[in-house]
Amino acid sequence: EGTSDSTTSKSTLDTIQQTWEQLPGLTVKEKFVPFKQRLQDAANGNFQVILTDWIADYAEATTFLGLFTSDSPNNDGKWVSKEYDQAINAAESKDALNSKARIADEVRAEKILYQNSAVNPVYWVNSPVLTNPKVKGILNFSSGAGSYYMHAYISKK
């Protein structure tokens, strides 16, 4: 299922359908619904495979990994893994201030997530930015925060 009001959703689902149907005996039926309906279908578990996206709130792995904990309201597939939950809990609590241990917890959680095929990323959203070389002080974030212009200025050089 994809969103009917998104051209990206249509082209992505077309590609998935074309790829998956190369497997013997597999037929993929695309279903496009308005965005609000897709959100409702996801929340109600009314799907077999659903195309969804998430933009990071902050530059930390748990902004994505936290979506798939057993008690996350965004875990639309209702996937459950005690081992995964323990890794995320450790990253967000006892290891939160120890970057080496926290990253190890996040890597362990990510491996569990992918080995169980709870999620299969298709693409990463990115926006190229052209900036005049004389403009300085702009902060560009890799997360969904975009750009920060408060300290931007034009250099004379």
DOLO-295587 format. One line per 2 residues: number of its first residue (from 1); their letters; for each residue x, y, z of N, C-alpha, C, CB. Coordinates in Angstrom, 3 decimals. Last residue first. Glycine has a CB too. Layout:
% residues N
NUM	A	X Y Z X Y Z X Y Z X Y Z; ...
This chain:
% residues 157
157	KK	35.291 37.888 1.309 36.321 37.178 0.548 35.711 36.256 -0.455 37.229 36.402 1.463; 33.259 38.832 2.815 33.746 39.717 1.754 34.781 39.043 0.883 34.330 40.977 2.348
155	SI	30.461 36.737 3.590 31.878 37.056 3.723 32.302 37.953 2.562 32.739 35.761 3.765; 27.422 37.037 5.095 28.102 37.057 3.800 29.524 37.554 4.012 27.343 37.956 2.769
153	YA	26.051 34.681 7.490 26.517 36.011 7.089 27.208 35.898 5.735 27.484 36.621 8.159; 24.128 32.965 9.945 24.608 33.110 8.565 25.019 34.560 8.292 23.516 32.663 7.557
151	HM	23.046 32.236 12.330 24.386 32.826 12.362 24.973 33.008 10.957 25.316 31.954 13.201; 20.521 31.201 11.607 20.619 32.263 12.605 21.975 32.973 12.586 20.366 31.693 13.980
149	YY	19.902 29.115 9.907 20.478 30.325 9.325 20.734 31.442 10.336 19.574 30.834 8.254; 20.001 25.759 9.427 19.851 26.735 10.494 20.608 27.985 10.063 20.379 26.181 11.875
147	SG	18.198 23.228 7.619 19.311 24.169 7.772 18.964 25.228 8.810 19.655 24.835 6.420; 16.845 20.136 8.770 17.093 21.087 7.689 18.304 21.952 7.950 15.889 21.960 7.480
145	AG	16.094 18.127 10.492 16.040 19.497 10.991 16.301 20.539 9.914 17.030 19.671 12.097; 16.303 15.464 9.944 15.219 16.193 9.308 15.135 17.652 9.711 13.937 15.533 9.614
143	SS	19.925 15.246 9.869 18.598 14.787 10.282 17.549 15.648 9.586 18.431 14.852 11.840; 22.124 16.587 9.112 21.839 15.355 8.382 20.486 14.774 8.772 22.935 14.329 8.632
141	FN	22.022 20.136 8.788 21.889 18.943 9.614 21.562 17.731 8.755 20.809 19.146 10.681; 24.026 22.940 8.413 23.194 21.960 7.717 23.203 20.673 8.524 23.699 21.711 6.255
139	LI	24.335 26.234 9.282 24.464 24.878 9.817 23.492 23.974 9.068 24.188 24.845 11.360; 26.129 28.905 7.964 24.908 28.096 7.872 25.205 26.715 8.442 24.396 27.993 6.389
137	GK	28.498 30.397 7.927 27.754 30.275 9.175 26.443 29.515 9.105 27.483 31.600 9.686; 28.542 32.229 4.785 29.174 31.449 5.859 28.207 31.323 7.035 30.512 32.114 6.320
135	VK	28.644 32.839 1.435 27.731 32.721 2.579 28.354 31.762 3.591 26.305 32.220 2.129; 30.407 32.570 -0.603 30.582 33.739 0.258 29.657 33.700 1.482 30.329 35.013 -0.540
133	PN	29.559 30.382 -2.094 30.727 30.218 -1.216 30.983 31.413 -0.294 31.951 29.976 -2.052; 26.108 29.812 -2.049 27.154 30.698 -2.530 28.339 30.583 -1.572 26.645 32.179 -2.640
131	TL	24.964 26.544 -2.077 25.187 27.742 -1.284 26.320 28.541 -1.904 25.504 27.387 0.190; 22.610 24.096 -2.621 23.635 24.924 -3.258 23.752 26.209 -2.450 23.287 25.225 -4.768
129	VP	21.848 20.993 -1.376 21.788 22.419 -1.090 22.939 23.112 -1.810 21.846 22.687 0.442; 19.742 18.132 -1.756 20.980 18.845 -2.052 20.791 20.346 -1.815 21.430 18.578 -3.508
127	SN	18.225 16.149 0.543 18.002 17.361 -0.237 19.329 18.053 -0.488 17.021 18.312 0.483; 16.998 12.854 0.918 18.104 13.791 1.016 17.778 14.995 0.151 19.449 13.134 0.587
125	VW	15.869 9.811 2.185 15.506 11.135 1.700 16.683 12.076 1.935 14.215 11.663 2.405; 16.833 6.669 1.098 17.021 7.686 2.125 16.686 9.035 1.504 18.483 7.666 2.697
123	YV	14.953 3.668 0.360 15.764 4.822 -0.016 15.869 5.762 1.178 15.159 5.556 -1.249; 14.160 1.337 1.638 14.191 1.367 0.180 15.062 2.522 -0.300 12.766 1.490 -0.393
121	PN	14.609 -0.781 4.428 14.728 0.554 3.841 14.881 0.476 2.325 15.920 1.301 4.451; 12.611 -2.888 5.834 13.532 -2.962 4.696 13.616 -1.590 4.046 13.073 -4.040 3.662
119	VA	11.929 -4.403 8.949 11.906 -3.208 8.111 12.929 -3.404 6.999 12.209 -1.910 8.944; 12.105 -6.911 9.843 11.020 -6.098 10.390 10.859 -4.812 9.587 11.281 -5.772 11.871
117	SN	13.912 -8.955 9.238 13.173 -8.275 8.160 11.968 -7.500 8.673 12.715 -9.286 7.127; 15.610 -9.935 11.069 14.217 -10.364 11.182 13.322 -9.742 10.112 13.683 -10.018 12.554
115	QY	17.911 -8.610 10.417 17.909 -10.077 10.317 16.492 -10.635 10.387 18.765 -10.691 11.434; 17.187 -5.959 11.040 17.334 -6.365 9.640 17.326 -7.880 9.473 18.619 -5.797 9.067
113	LI	17.016 -6.079 13.895 15.923 -5.543 13.083 15.996 -6.049 11.646 15.950 -4.014 13.098; 19.544 -6.989 14.618 18.350 -7.780 14.961 17.186 -7.365 14.068 17.972 -7.599 16.465
111	KE	21.088 -4.821 13.711 21.295 -6.170 13.159 20.082 -7.058 13.421 22.560 -6.814 13.764; 20.108 -2.778 15.383 19.930 -2.692 13.927 20.100 -4.059 13.265 20.930 -1.692 13.323
109	AR	20.988 -3.675 17.899 19.551 -3.553 17.618 19.296 -3.533 16.108 18.976 -2.273 18.273; 23.767 -3.465 17.537 23.161 -4.764 17.859 21.668 -4.746 17.525 23.375 -5.115 19.359
107	VE	23.946 -0.706 17.146 24.370 -1.621 16.074 23.756 -3.000 16.297 25.924 -1.723 16.012; 23.096 0.167 19.676 22.331 0.532 18.478 22.677 -0.373 17.299 22.591 1.996 18.105
105	DA	25.123 -0.837 21.331 23.727 -1.247 21.542 22.900 -0.991 20.284 23.113 -0.494 22.749; 27.291 0.596 20.269 27.297 -0.878 20.206 25.880 -1.430 20.407 28.260 -1.467 21.280
103	IR	26.498 3.171 20.978 26.582 2.818 19.556 26.597 1.307 19.388 27.839 3.440 18.911; 26.739 2.923 23.775 25.454 3.256 23.162 25.435 2.856 21.691 25.163 4.757 23.305
101	AK	29.488 2.449 24.110 28.523 1.410 24.510 27.165 1.651 23.856 28.369 1.373 26.048; 30.469 4.931 23.118 30.938 3.654 22.574 29.939 2.528 22.873 32.323 3.302 23.154
99	SN	29.174 6.912 24.712 28.919 6.822 23.268 29.347 5.488 22.662 29.633 7.941 22.554; 27.532 6.974 27.450 28.767 6.301 27.042 28.634 6.013 25.547 29.023 4.969 27.877
97	LA	25.046 7.846 28.096 26.141 8.816 28.199 27.502 8.232 27.832 26.199 9.367 29.597; 23.422 5.556 27.718 23.119 6.808 27.018 24.282 7.801 27.023 21.910 7.456 27.642
95	DK	23.467 3.119 28.935 24.597 3.452 28.067 24.433 4.800 27.362 24.782 2.366 27.036; 21.088 3.010 30.444 22.375 2.802 31.117 23.576 3.196 30.261 22.508 1.358 31.522
93	SE	19.229 4.254 28.118 19.281 4.412 29.577 20.704 4.230 30.096 18.339 3.407 30.263; 19.291 3.788 25.425 18.595 4.994 25.881 18.668 5.211 27.395 17.155 4.930 25.461
91	AA	20.629 1.384 25.164 21.148 2.567 24.460 20.549 3.853 25.013 20.858 2.465 22.961; 18.902 -0.291 26.617 20.269 -0.056 27.103 20.848 1.209 26.471 21.179 -1.273 26.793
89	NI	16.654 -0.215 24.929 16.545 0.259 26.304 17.926 0.574 26.881 15.830 -0.785 27.174; 17.723 -1.466 22.662 17.297 -0.062 22.595 17.192 0.528 23.993 15.945 0.065 21.861
87	AQ	18.197 -4.047 23.735 19.298 -3.270 23.143 18.940 -1.785 23.086 19.632 -3.792 21.724; 15.618 -4.822 24.545 16.687 -4.707 25.540 17.844 -3.860 25.010 17.197 -6.101 25.942
85	DY	14.286 -4.925 22.068 13.847 -3.974 23.093 14.932 -3.750 24.142 12.563 -4.471 23.767; 15.700 -7.099 20.941 15.756 -5.762 20.330 15.389 -4.698 21.367 14.800 -5.675 19.103
83	EK	14.901 -9.160 22.654 16.323 -8.843 22.512 16.511 -7.436 21.929 17.020 -9.891 21.614; 12.145 -9.217 22.199 12.643 -8.894 23.540 14.110 -8.462 23.467 12.483 -10.111 24.491
81	SV	10.349 -8.084 19.622 11.596 -8.787 19.897 12.118 -8.319 21.248 12.651 -8.541 18.768; 7.646 -7.751 17.423 8.067 -7.847 18.821 9.362 -8.649 18.913 6.958 -8.502 19.690
79	WK	5.680 -5.741 15.269 6.826 -6.640 15.417 7.294 -6.600 16.864 7.985 -6.246 14.445; 3.555 -4.267 14.319 3.405 -4.968 15.608 4.488 -6.020 15.817 2.028 -5.629 15.692
77	GD	3.703 -2.614 12.214 3.736 -4.041 11.912 3.581 -4.911 13.148 5.019 -4.384 11.218; 3.845 -0.116 13.430 2.603 -0.510 12.759 2.553 -1.986 12.399 2.418 0.306 11.516
75	NN	5.073 1.386 15.716 5.403 0.029 15.284 4.156 -0.583 14.640 5.909 -0.848 16.491; 4.400 3.749 16.890 4.711 3.786 15.456 5.096 2.420 14.897 5.832 4.765 15.200
73	PS	4.193 3.341 19.567 2.937 3.559 18.843 3.148 3.620 17.326 2.276 4.849 19.324; 6.228 0.786 20.913 6.178 2.029 20.149 4.833 2.178 19.440 7.325 2.077 19.129
71	DS	6.659 -1.571 22.288 5.628 -0.664 22.804 5.531 0.659 22.043 5.895 -0.379 24.252; 8.731 -2.862 20.901 7.429 -3.530 21.061 6.316 -2.582 21.482 7.544 -4.637 22.077
69	TF	10.404 -0.634 18.654 10.302 -1.309 19.944 8.876 -1.841 20.099 10.676 -0.343 21.122; 10.614 0.783 16.313 10.311 -0.645 16.216 10.337 -1.380 17.550 11.275 -1.294 15.287
67	LG	11.404 3.386 16.655 10.103 3.143 16.016 9.660 1.692 16.130 10.159 3.538 14.555; 14.000 3.501 17.518 12.945 3.520 18.523 11.556 3.246 17.960 12.943 4.840 19.216
65	LF	15.484 3.778 15.179 15.420 2.472 15.839 14.300 2.391 16.877 16.746 2.166 16.502; 15.253 6.546 14.591 14.691 5.528 13.701 14.472 4.210 14.450 15.617 5.303 12.489
63	TT	16.326 7.719 16.794 15.163 8.387 16.199 14.482 7.468 15.181 15.586 9.717 15.523; 18.614 6.294 17.403 17.366 5.887 18.057 16.143 6.628 17.530 17.476 6.105 19.541
61	AE	20.729 7.581 16.082 20.145 6.360 15.512 18.805 5.990 16.129 21.100 5.212 15.681; 20.508 11.061 15.690 20.825 9.951 16.587 20.079 8.729 16.073 20.438 10.277 18.082
59	AY	19.776 13.958 15.121 20.843 13.151 14.518 21.330 12.075 15.488 22.020 14.048 14.091; 16.177 14.181 15.167 17.489 14.565 15.677 18.511 13.580 15.120 17.512 14.586 17.250
57	DA	14.085 13.294 13.751 13.862 14.486 14.568 15.195 15.059 15.046 12.956 14.157 15.774; 14.117 11.996 10.446 14.723 12.072 11.779 14.397 13.390 12.471 16.237 11.901 11.681
55	IW	11.215 10.914 8.909 12.317 11.874 8.856 12.816 12.058 10.285 11.867 13.253 8.214; 9.941 8.097 7.333 10.172 8.768 8.608 11.350 9.702 8.425 10.433 7.743 9.765
53	DT	7.401 6.355 5.455 8.688 7.036 5.616 8.734 7.719 6.973 8.920 8.069 4.479; 6.122 3.390 3.850 6.009 4.527 4.754 7.371 5.193 4.876 5.479 4.087 6.147
51	LI	4.305 0.987 2.373 5.399 1.914 2.107 5.181 3.142 2.978 5.478 2.299 0.583; 3.554 -2.274 3.530 3.180 -0.863 3.430 4.426 -0.018 3.216 2.420 -0.399 4.697
49	VQ	2.055 -5.368 3.120 3.308 -4.618 2.994 2.888 -3.166 2.823 4.213 -5.132 1.772; -0.489 -5.806 4.098 0.477 -6.910 4.090 1.882 -6.328 4.011 0.211 -7.890 2.897
47	FN	-2.804 -4.046 6.269 -1.859 -4.114 5.153 -1.073 -5.413 5.234 -0.900 -2.895 5.158; -3.967 -2.823 8.715 -4.714 -3.196 7.520 -3.798 -3.162 6.287 -5.926 -2.252 7.324
45	GN	-3.215 -1.935 11.192 -2.630 -3.184 10.704 -3.326 -3.711 9.461 -2.678 -4.231 11.785; -4.058 0.529 11.994 -4.987 -0.587 12.217 -4.431 -1.930 11.764 -6.284 -0.323 11.501
43	AA	-1.986 2.174 11.154 -2.284 2.089 12.589 -3.171 0.888 12.919 -2.961 3.374 13.060; -2.243 1.828 8.354 -1.022 1.426 9.062 -1.314 1.220 10.550 0.093 2.487 8.875
41	DQ	-4.768 2.920 7.860 -4.516 1.511 7.537 -3.292 0.997 8.290 -4.321 1.329 6.017; -4.219 5.583 8.636 -5.219 4.797 9.360 -5.013 3.302 9.115 -6.641 5.214 8.938
39	LR	-2.309 6.283 6.707 -1.975 6.363 8.135 -2.937 5.514 8.966 -2.011 7.829 8.617; -3.867 5.964 4.411 -2.694 5.116 4.604 -2.267 5.121 6.067 -1.535 5.584 3.707
37	QK	-5.743 8.001 4.804 -6.204 6.610 4.806 -5.029 5.659 5.033 -6.918 6.272 3.477; -4.099 10.237 4.530 -4.795 10.007 5.805 -5.283 8.566 5.914 -5.982 10.974 5.951
35	FP	-3.246 9.906 1.788 -2.310 9.861 2.913 -3.005 9.545 4.240 -1.574 11.186 3.024; -5.369 7.772 -0.222 -4.928 9.085 0.266 -4.098 8.932 1.544 -6.147 10.007 0.527
33	VF	-3.907 4.786 -1.701 -4.965 5.456 -0.943 -4.464 6.844 -0.538 -5.382 4.616 0.320; -3.257 2.135 -3.824 -2.944 3.524 -3.494 -4.148 4.172 -2.824 -2.533 4.316 -4.763
31	KE	-1.806 -0.937 -4.203 -2.995 -0.265 -3.682 -2.573 1.142 -3.270 -3.632 -1.057 -2.470; -0.734 -3.548 -6.364 -0.531 -2.229 -5.782 -1.862 -1.657 -5.312 0.137 -1.281 -6.796
29	KV	-0.075 -6.806 -5.945 -1.180 -5.923 -6.302 -0.952 -4.596 -5.588 -2.574 -6.552 -5.920; 2.156 -9.102 -7.158 2.023 -7.949 -6.277 0.889 -7.076 -6.800 3.360 -7.142 -6.188
27	TL	2.798 -12.520 -7.135 2.058 -11.437 -7.775 1.883 -10.325 -6.749 0.671 -11.930 -8.324; 5.002 -15.156 -7.596 4.657 -14.006 -6.764 3.955 -12.942 -7.601 5.918 -13.421 -6.096
25	GP	5.918 -17.293 -9.141 4.637 -17.415 -8.454 4.217 -16.227 -7.614 4.673 -18.585 -7.601; 9.338 -16.520 -8.905 8.317 -17.456 -9.401 7.066 -17.484 -8.521 8.901 -18.857 -9.493
23	LQ	10.155 -13.083 -9.073 10.191 -14.319 -8.288 9.062 -15.232 -8.752 10.070 -14.020 -6.758; 9.488 -10.861 -10.392 10.459 -11.717 -11.073 10.613 -13.039 -10.323 11.826 -11.003 -11.194
21	EW	7.978 -9.366 -8.698 7.260 -10.280 -9.585 8.192 -11.097 -10.475 6.295 -9.504 -10.446; 9.848 -7.701 -7.455 9.320 -8.862 -6.733 8.640 -9.856 -7.659 8.344 -8.412 -5.668
19	TQ	10.272 -5.736 -9.500 11.360 -6.552 -8.962 10.832 -7.832 -8.316 12.169 -5.749 -7.943; 7.735 -4.597 -9.921 8.496 -5.143 -11.052 9.603 -6.087 -10.570 9.106 -4.000 -11.887
17	QI	7.153 -3.710 -7.292 6.305 -4.696 -7.971 7.074 -5.381 -9.099 5.030 -4.023 -8.527; 9.196 -1.810 -6.923 9.105 -2.985 -6.045 8.289 -4.079 -6.721 8.473 -2.607 -4.680
15	TD	8.489 0.031 -8.949 9.794 -0.638 -8.974 9.779 -1.898 -8.113 10.898 0.319 -8.488; 5.965 0.842 -8.048 6.114 0.246 -9.387 7.413 -0.543 -9.474 6.081 1.339 -10.483
13	LT	6.641 1.986 -5.589 5.854 0.751 -5.612 5.922 0.065 -6.971 4.401 1.044 -5.253; 8.064 4.239 -6.572 8.715 3.262 -5.698 7.963 1.935 -5.719 8.805 3.801 -4.259
11	SK	6.126 5.623 -8.033 7.310 5.110 -8.733 8.044 4.061 -7.892 8.266 6.265 -9.081; 4.260 6.157 -5.909 3.877 5.415 -7.118 5.102 4.827 -7.801 3.116 6.327 -8.095
9	ST	5.781 7.668 -4.073 5.161 6.406 -3.665 4.823 5.554 -4.884 3.894 6.671 -2.834; 6.365 9.927 -5.582 7.455 9.056 -5.135 6.911 7.688 -4.750 8.208 9.688 -3.944
7	TS	3.934 11.157 -5.824 4.522 10.561 -7.031 5.674 9.637 -6.669 5.009 11.657 -7.995; 1.272 10.962 -3.663 2.733 11.056 -3.710 3.267 10.379 -4.968 3.362 10.419 -2.449
5	DS	-1.350 10.403 -3.090 -0.992 11.791 -3.343 0.521 12.009 -3.323 -1.656 12.689 -2.319; -1.557 7.745 -2.467 -1.948 8.161 -3.809 -1.553 9.594 -4.119 -3.428 8.002 -3.982
3	TG	0.817 5.817 -0.808 0.018 7.029 -0.752 -0.274 7.528 -2.157 0.731 8.111 0.066; 0.519 2.202 -0.789 1.243 3.456 -0.856 0.282 4.624 -0.851 2.125 3.502 -2.091
1	E	0.850 -1.170 0.000 0.000 0.000 0.000 0.890 1.225 0.000 -0.964 0.003 1.214
